[in-house]
Amino acid sequence: MFRGISSLTLDSKGRLAVPARHREALARQCQGQLVVTVDYDGCLLLYPLPEWEEIERKLVRLPSFNEHSRRMQRVLLGHASECELDGNGRVLLPPPLRAYANLDKAVVLVGQGNRFEIWDEATWNSRRGEWLAAGVGGGNVPPEIESLSL
């Protein structure tokens, strides 16, 4: 389970040093084999390979004649790139994906349970402010969230 927010810096080659607290779990869960893809919100999604393979199976089973399914497949599957943790716990983010998410130097790694989100730090701060100001759902709360008790 990946939790928490970490402010990190990409090195000159576009490598992200995964915080030490997550490295052991990634080594155990996927031997450091990861998949990174884009997200519609403008960040990158970083999955342990077994988690991604489960999502990938669901995506390829979507009906190919449905325009929404095809769009999702093109975006998520088309941008998916395999990567792995190196001996220093770093992962190389492919240049096209870094460009998509406007990742240059200062980034934020956000644990989301079974995956991480990777955000440009300035974008994260701005969007987080918007989300907090809007509140949960911004007035249109789905039933799944209405029934959630914290």
Secondary structure per residue as TSV (DSSP state, phi and psi in degrees):
chain	resnum	aa	ss	phi	psi
A	1	M	-	360.0	122.7
A	2	F	B	-101.5	122.3
A	3	R	-	-130.9	159.5
A	4	G	-	92.3	168.8
A	5	I	E	-121.1	133.8
A	6	S	E	-127.5	128.8
A	7	S	E	-87.0	125.9
A	8	L	E	-133.5	171.4
A	9	T	E	-126.9	129.7
A	10	L	-	-75.0	140.8
A	11	D	-	-81.8	179.9
A	12	S	T	-64.1	-19.7
A	13	K	T	-93.8	-1.5
A	14	G	-	86.8	24.4
A	15	R	E	-94.7	142.8
A	16	L	E	-112.7	125.8
A	17	A	E	-85.2	111.2
A	18	V	-	-69.0	131.9
A	19	P	-	-54.4	141.9
A	20	A	H	-53.5	-35.9
A	21	R	H	-63.4	-19.9
A	22	H	H	-100.2	-16.5
A	23	R	H	-63.1	-43.2
A	24	E	H	-63.5	-42.9
A	25	A	H	-62.9	-40.6
A	26	L	H	-67.9	-38.3
A	27	A	H	-63.9	-41.9
A	28	R	H	-71.0	-43.5
A	29	Q	H	-77.2	-35.3
A	30	C	H	-144.8	14.7
A	31	Q	T	51.9	32.3
A	32	G	T	77.7	7.4
A	33	Q	E	-86.7	122.3
A	34	L	E	-129.5	164.2
A	35	V	E	-132.2	133.4
A	36	V	E	-118.9	138.8
A	37	T	E	-146.6	177.0
A	38	V	E	-89.0	160.0
A	39	D	-	-123.5	149.8
A	40	Y	T	-62.8	-20.0
A	41	D	T	-83.5	-1.1
A	42	G	S	96.4	11.9
A	43	C	S	-113.4	-178.1
A	44	L	E	-108.1	151.1
A	45	L	E	-110.7	131.0
A	46	L	E	-119.2	116.2
A	47	Y	E	-116.0	143.1
A	48	P	E	-63.0	142.8
A	49	L	H	-51.1	-46.3
A	50	P	H	-61.1	-36.6
A	51	E	H	-66.0	-43.5
A	52	W	H	-63.5	-42.1
A	53	E	H	-59.9	-35.1
A	54	E	H	-65.2	-44.8
A	55	I	H	-65.6	-42.2
A	56	E	H	-59.3	-42.5
A	57	R	H	-59.8	-41.4
A	58	K	H	-65.8	-41.9
A	59	L	H	-65.3	-42.6
A	60	V	H	-71.9	-18.4
A	61	R	T	-84.3	-9.0
A	62	L	S	-64.6	150.4
A	63	P	-	-64.9	126.2
A	64	S	T	-73.0	-15.4
A	65	F	T	-92.6	-0.4
A	66	N	-	-91.0	122.7
A	67	E	H	-63.0	-33.9
A	68	H	H	-68.7	-40.3
A	69	S	H	-63.0	-46.7
A	70	R	H	-62.5	-41.4
A	71	R	H	-61.9	-45.7
A	72	M	H	-63.9	-42.5
A	73	Q	I	-61.5	-45.6
A	74	R	I	-60.8	-44.1
A	75	V	I	-73.1	-54.8
A	76	L	I	-73.6	-48.6
A	77	L	I	-73.8	-39.6
A	78	G	H	-63.4	-30.9
A	79	H	H	-95.1	-7.4
A	80	A	-	-63.9	130.7
A	81	S	E	-131.8	131.5
A	82	E	E	-77.0	142.4
A	83	C	E	-149.6	170.2
A	84	E	E	-146.7	155.4
A	85	L	-	-70.1	133.1
A	86	D	-	-85.2	-176.5
A	87	G	T	-62.6	-17.7
A	88	N	T	-102.8	11.9
A	89	G	S	76.4	23.2
A	90	R	E	-105.1	153.1
A	91	V	E	-125.9	133.0
A	92	L	E	-86.1	119.7
A	93	L	-	-90.2	125.0
A	94	P	-	-59.6	141.5
A	95	P	H	-52.3	-43.5
A	96	P	H	-63.4	-33.0
A	97	L	H	-74.7	-37.6
A	98	R	H	-61.4	-41.2
A	99	A	H	-64.8	-42.3
A	100	Y	H	-56.1	-45.1
A	101	A	T	-92.7	7.9
A	102	N	T	55.1	40.1
A	103	L	-	-87.8	122.0
A	104	D	S	-121.8	-64.7
A	105	K	S	-131.1	-67.4
A	106	A	E	-83.8	120.1
A	107	V	E	-130.7	165.5
A	108	V	E	-126.4	130.9
A	109	L	E	-104.7	119.6
A	110	V	E	-116.4	116.9
A	111	G	E	-68.9	133.8
A	112	Q	-	-130.3	40.0
A	113	G	B	83.9	-88.2
A	114	N	S	-95.3	0.8
A	115	R	S	-154.8	175.7
A	116	F	E	-119.2	151.5
A	117	E	E	-106.7	141.6
A	118	I	E	-119.4	118.5
A	119	W	E	-120.4	147.7
A	120	D	E	-62.4	133.5
A	121	E	H	-59.4	-43.7
A	122	A	H	-65.0	-40.7
A	123	T	H	-63.8	-44.8
A	124	W	H	-56.9	-48.6
A	125	N	H	-61.6	-41.2
A	126	S	H	-66.4	-49.1
A	127	R	H	-65.3	-41.2
A	128	R	H	-58.9	-41.9
A	129	G	H	-60.5	-42.6
A	130	E	H	-62.0	-45.5
A	131	W	H	-64.3	-42.7
A	132	L	H	-65.8	-39.2
A	133	A	H	-67.3	-34.9
A	134	A	H	-75.8	-24.7
A	135	G	-	77.1	177.2
A	136	V	G	-66.7	117.9
A	137	G	G	78.5	-14.2
A	138	G	G	59.0	28.1
A	139	G	G	103.4	-21.0
A	140	N	-	-110.7	72.8
A	141	V	-	-86.0	121.2
A	142	P	-	-65.9	154.9
A	143	P	H	-57.8	-32.9
A	144	E	H	-62.1	-35.0
A	145	I	H	-83.4	-34.9
A	146	E	H	-58.2	-34.5
A	147	S	T	-83.7	-6.4
A	148	L	-	-76.0	131.7
A	149	S	-	-119.8	126.7
A	150	L	-	-104.1	360.0
